[in-house]
Structures are given as structure tokens and as C-alpha cells.
Amino acid sequence: MGGEGKTAFGLHFKVKFANMNKVNYQKILEQTIEKNERENRVPTLLLHSCCAPCSSYCLEYLSNYFKITVFYYNPNIYPEEEYEKRVKEQQKFIEKLPVKYPIHFVEGAYEKERFYEMAKGLEDCPEGGERCFLCYELRLREAAELAKKMQMDYFTTTLSISPLKNAEKLNEIVPVKGGKKRTFFANSGAEADENAVKIARGYTKRPNIIVFSGAFHGRTELTMTMTSKKAYATSMGPLSHGVFRARFPYLYRKPAGMPDDAAIDYYISSIYDVFEECGAADTIAAIVVEPLQGEGGFIPAPIEWVKAVRKICDDNGILLVADEVQAGFCRTGRMFASEYWKEAGCAPDILATAKSIAGGMPLSAIVAREEIMQAVPAGTIGGTYCGNAVSCASALKAIEIMEKDDLAGRAMEIGKKVTARYEAMKEKYGVIGDVRGLGAMIGLEFVKDQASKEPNPALVKDLVQECAANGLIVESAGIYGNVIRFLAPLVITDEQLEAGLDIMEAAIAKLTA
């Protein structure tokens, strides 16, 4: 460090760390393993760890190729009982883990005072700021010195499977407006949506948001307020303030006789009604849109309408937020449905996503351009398990498979097959009123008859039961409960797909005979 102060060193380390994340270390690791195997060598590896969950994937993978010594060292733990608990959990995990080569354990000293001295003057730094990088440096330096002392062939840390790697991948693929992007990780779709709103409020310094009829955004207090169907908020009031609702472009149920282009104008006008009746445009932080409504009945947002919403946002300093909790990750024939928006010149400012992101592990993400993310006041977003390392590792692998196997392309193939079958059913059965969707997200709306369009939720309820009795699980949706939503796994085979559609059609035929 020489004559450099603590702050200067921390910034230097931060720059180096950021640059390191542009290197494909997985590829380097694979090349190293391949070389060692050619030479019939099993080298030694010191693995720095801060907790058992963070080390689990690393140990399971690396123990096939290295003789590992786990070095537990984390002075940033309080109280001491918590430190001791983590040590024991790490030891317990090592003992139970089936491995090819034995794993040894070394416990570092509990040096909380060393951490306090390092962090002095940086108490108000936000998470992910300079204090964090100094803490990384402290732990890694200790690991490096021990590795040298023990004459280990390699050393590494579980810190390297942090959310930074995931963030870089999402920053690369998420279609939000602007140049340099940043990502924040949470645990669920509702958290992603709520934090997207908080970020928008932090950036614009405005209190209010606009959402839409038919919307579903979650079950936290704020997202229950944002959700249109208030059955999800029974006995949960009072709900949050500053949430105003406009009409979503549900073109199947547009005013009778109105052409689609006029209907787009009609639905856009409801946003201006909000400005007039609820909150002026200069009080609105964000307009939150599902590119394809899920719970609302699998209703795609028409591109011409999105273009108009984008212009309203641009004209009034409002951020456009895409809720892709359900639609993201190849479901619509694109990695994100907002790619259709971007192609039309109306990309969102903020994107929230979850569900398919990590192959079933708890993870969600909010992505926006850097200036928006950096405007959030320190400490206003965060959580103990946000960016969990195991979930992040799972997400990276899930995204890798999605890209390698072209699941977006597969979604388009599935969508064409299902839509063709559904359209044929619509011609055959007068109780099917509308077929709509994007990619492999397709809604089938049931009515009493096609002329009146009167919703038929009773038939849908019976269909769900009849399909289940014959081995097919389907789910209802829609503001009237009269929509069957198709949302099959994208790895479904053609044979499985046809079998499911056969069961569906047989059930419709039986219940309408």
C-alpha cells in the first residue's frame, strides 16, 4: 500500500475487481482442470469461505479435481455466537458432503476489531460501496497469505460466485433503455416490482405511479395495491397511497364496434384521465406495465399502445417499468418480451423479472441504466438474502441452457402448434371466444357464446377439474375467471404437447356436448 491511504487503496481494488469480472474465469478454470487431468495431477486448493451455503456449489464441483482445504475467515460477523454457528455449519456441511478427494478445514481467527478498524470512517457507505471492497481485500489477503504459507497450488474464494457475475450477464441481455446498466437482485417477483417502484421514486423524486386494470404485481402491501383484482387483498387494508389505475388495452373487450386503432386511442386516453382526476403528470414517477398480462388473462400489450405510453413517459419525465416476472426468460419467443418493445423503439427504463430466472431457486432482479440505479438513496433497497450466491449460480446455468438450447426459438414453435390447435377448437366450439398471446404464453378465453362474449367462468372451473381427472393440470386466469392459460415447460416434447392438447379438447367436447 505504501503511502496510499485507505480510501485510495479501496478505490484501486474496486477498479481491479470490476475489470476482473470481464474475464471468463469459468473458461480458464476448465482449461486448468483439463491440463491437470492430462498430466494426471490432483493439485491442492485453498478455498476461502464465509458460510456453508456460499461454498456448497464450489465444493461439490471443485472436489472432483482438487484436494481442497476450506479456510473460513470472516471478521465481519456479529455477535460471536453467530460466527461460531457459521463455523459449525461449514464443518457439518463438509463432513456430510460426498466427495472424490478429502476436504480439510481451517478456521481463521475471529477478528472483529480488525474489521472495525478497516471500516472506520466508512460507516455510512451503501452496500456494494467502498467498505465492501475493503472487506473483500481484507479477507482475500488473509487467504492469499495462508495459501502461500501452506504451499497450496491454488487459492480462490466463494466471493467470486457473487451476484456481480450474474449482474454482468443480465446487464448484457436485458433490453432496457440507455447505455451502461446496473442490476439489483432480490428474492421474489413482488420484491422486484416493489423495488422497481422505489427506484423510480428515488430517481424522479415523485410519489405516484400508474398501473392498469387486470394487472397482477404481487402480494406485498404495495404490490397488492398495484394488483387490480382485490380478492388478493381481502382484509389487508388500508393499502398503499399514490397508486392510480388506468385501463389496459384488452382489445377483445373493447367498446362494441370500435376499430382497433380507435381502441388504442381510447385506452391511452385513460392515462390522461389519471393525470386529470388523480395525480398530475409531474407527480408520476413510473407507469408499470406487464408486456403480457398473466393473471389478467394472458393479454399482450399492443405495440402501438406501448409506443404511445413510451411517448407519454418521455414527454413528462416518467419512467416506463416493464414487469416481466412471468413473461421473462424465453416464454414469449424472446429472452424478454420487452425485446419486442425495443425493436419498435420503445424500450422500458426499468425491467423487473423473476420466476424462470434461476431454474426454481429464489431470485429476482431489477435492471435499469446506471444513472437510475445510482439515484436510489443508500439503505432504501436491500435484504439479507438478496443475491444469494447459490441462486445466482443456478441462474447463470439456467440462462446458459436457455441460450444454448434456443428455448426462445422453441417457445415460438410451441406457440405456433398450440395456437393452430386452439384456433381449430374455436371454429368447432362456440364457447371459445378468443385465442391470444405471445410465443408460448397463450390464453384461451371461454364465453357463453361468441356473439355476446359473456364470460363463462363456470365452464372454465369444470374444465380445470375434468382435465385434472385425465392427467392434465391447467390453470385459470382472467379478471372474470374465464381464461385457461397455456404455460407449459419449454422443454416439453411434441408428443407431450399433443397429448395435453388432446386431453384439453376432449374435456371441452365432453362439457359442451
URWOSUL-V85496 format. One record per backbone hydrogen bond with DSSP energy under -1.0 kcal/mol. NH is the residue of the N-H (numbers start at 1). CO is the residue of the C=O. Records with the same first field share a line. If there is no record, write none. Layout:
NH->CO, CO
This chain:
4->1
9->5
10->6
11->7
12->8
13->9
14->10
15->11
16->12
17->13
18->14
19->15
20->16
21->17
22->19
23->20
25->23
28->24
29->25
30->26
31->27
32->28
33->29
34->30
35->31
36->32
37->33
38->34
39->35
40->37
41->36
45->67
46->154
47->69
48->156
49->71
55->51
56->52
59->55
60->56
61->57
62->58
63->59
64->61
65->62
66->62
67->43
69->45
70->104
71->47
72->106
73->49
77->75
83->79
84->80
85->81
86->82
87->83
88->84
89->85
90->86
91->87
92->88
93->89
94->90
95->91
96->92
97->93
104->68
106->70
108->72
111->109
115->111
116->112
117->113
118->114
119->115
122->119
125->122
129->126
133->129
134->130
135->131
136->132
137->133
138->134
139->135
140->136
141->137
142->138
143->139
144->140
145->141
146->142
147->143
148->144
149->145
150->146
152->147
154->44
156->46
158->48
160->157
161->158
162->159
165->162
167->163
168->164
169->165
170->166
171->167
172->168
173->169
174->170
176->174
177->348
182->368
184->366
186->364
192->188
193->189
194->190
195->191
196->192
197->193
198->194
199->195
200->196
201->197
202->198
203->199
204->200
205->201
208->283
209->242
210->286
211->244
213->246
215->212
224->220
225->221
226->222
227->223
228->215
232->229
233->230
236->233
244->209
246->211
250->248
251->249
253->250
254->251
258->255
263->259
264->260
265->261
266->262
267->263
268->264
269->265
271->268
272->268
273->269
274->270
275->271
276->272
277->273
278->274
279->274
283->280
284->281
285->208
287->319
288->210
289->321
293->299
297->294
298->294
301->291
306->302
307->303
308->304
309->305
310->306
311->307
312->308
313->309
314->310
315->311
316->312
318->313
319->285
321->287
322->350
323->289
324->322, 352
328->324
329->335
333->330
339->336
340->337
342->338
343->339
345->342
346->341
349->320
350->320
351->367
352->322
353->365
357->354
359->356
361->358
364->186
365->353
366->184
367->351
368->182
370->180
372->369
373->369
374->370
376->373
380->377
386->383
388->385
392->388
393->389
394->390
395->391
396->392
397->393
398->394
399->395
400->396
401->397
402->398
403->399
404->400
405->401
407->402
410->406
411->407
412->408
413->409
414->410
415->411
416->412
417->413
418->414
419->415
420->416
421->417
422->418
423->419
424->420
425->421
426->422
427->423
428->424
429->425
432->429
433->445
434->445
436->443
438->441
440->331
441->438
442->486
443->436
444->484
445->434
446->482
447->431
448->454
453->449
456->446
460->456
461->457
462->458
463->459
464->460
465->461
466->462
467->463
468->464
469->465
470->467
471->468
472->467
477->483
478->295
481->478
483->477
484->444
485->475
486->442
492->489
497->493
498->494
499->495
500->496
501->497
502->498
503->499
504->500
505->501
506->502
507->503
508->504
509->505
510->506
511->507
512->508
